């Protein structure tokens, strides 16, 4: 019996979670649109507005890449996979910090006054 090969697929998506949308909206609230509103040519104003919106969207809703395997469960969406990868990276970082650091009880120095 042959085991089928795992197919890897790299999924690219915009991270449009609520906190990133909120940050984008706050940045757009602070942006000064007076230069666009004062343009006489409608086509130039439209292209300038689209450019500003796209630049903000790209800055605050970043493009993410995740590898999805065919053997993963159907509920594993790219956003969930991204969150799990971040959590696993954080757990590995804290474990390596604990491994490389001195235990707390050994780092205490006694100060005695004479």
N, C-alpha and C positions, 0 to 999 in steps of 0.2 A: 504494500500500500504506500503510495507516494503522498508526502505531505505537500500541500500547495504552498507556493511561495507567498510571502506577505507582500502585498502591493503597498508601496508608499506613495502618498500623494501630498504635495505641499500645497496648502491652502493659504491664499493671501486674502486678507479682509481688513476693512477699516474698523478700528475699535471704537464703537459708538455707544459705549456704556454711558449711563446717566451722568457720572461725574465729569466725563470728558465733554459731553454736550453742554453741561452747565458752565464749565470753564470757557468754552468757545462762545457761549452767549454772553458771558461777562466781558470777554475781550471785545466782542462786537458792540456791546453797549458803550464801551470806552472809546471806540474808534470814531474819528471825526469824518462824517460823510458829507461835510459842506462842499468839499471840492467836487464831489460827484454830483451833488444837487445843483451846483452852479454851472454845469456844462450845458451848452446850447444844443449840441448834437446828441440826439437820443442814442444812436448806435455807439458812440464813444462812451457815453454814460453807462450804457448797458454792459459793455465789455469791461469797463473799469470796476463796476459793481460785481460782476462775475469773478473777476480776478481777485478782488478783496475777499469775497466769500470763499473762494477756493483756497486761497492762501491761509485763511484762518482755519478752515476745515482740515487742511493738511497738517497745520501746526498743532492743533489740539486733538484731532482724531487720527492718531498715527496709524500707519499701515503695518499690520502684524503678519507674521508668517508662522505657520504651525504645520507640523507633519502629522497627517492622519493616516493610520494604518487600516487596512481592510478588516483586521481581526478585532478592532475595537467595537464596543457595544454601540448600538444605534443612537443612544441618547448623548453620545460624546460629540458635542458641537465644538467648533473651533474656539469659542469663547471659554467654554469649560476646560478644554485642553490647555489653553493659555494660562488660565488661573491655576490649574494643577501643576503646570511646569514652574510657575513662579513660586508656588508653595513648596514644591520639592526642592527648588534651589535655595530657598530661605531655610528650610529644615537642614539641608546639607551644610549651609554656612554656619548655622548655630552649633551643629555638632562638631564641625572642625574647630570652631572657636573654643568650645568646651574642652576638646582634646588637647589643644595647644596652650591653654592658659593654666596658670598656677591655681590650685584650689584656694578658696577664700580663706580658710583657716590657716594656711601657710603664709599668706601674704600680709597678715597682721603683724605689726612690729610692736613690741612692748616698750613703752616709754616709762622709765622710772626716774623719779626726781630724787636727788640726793640732798 
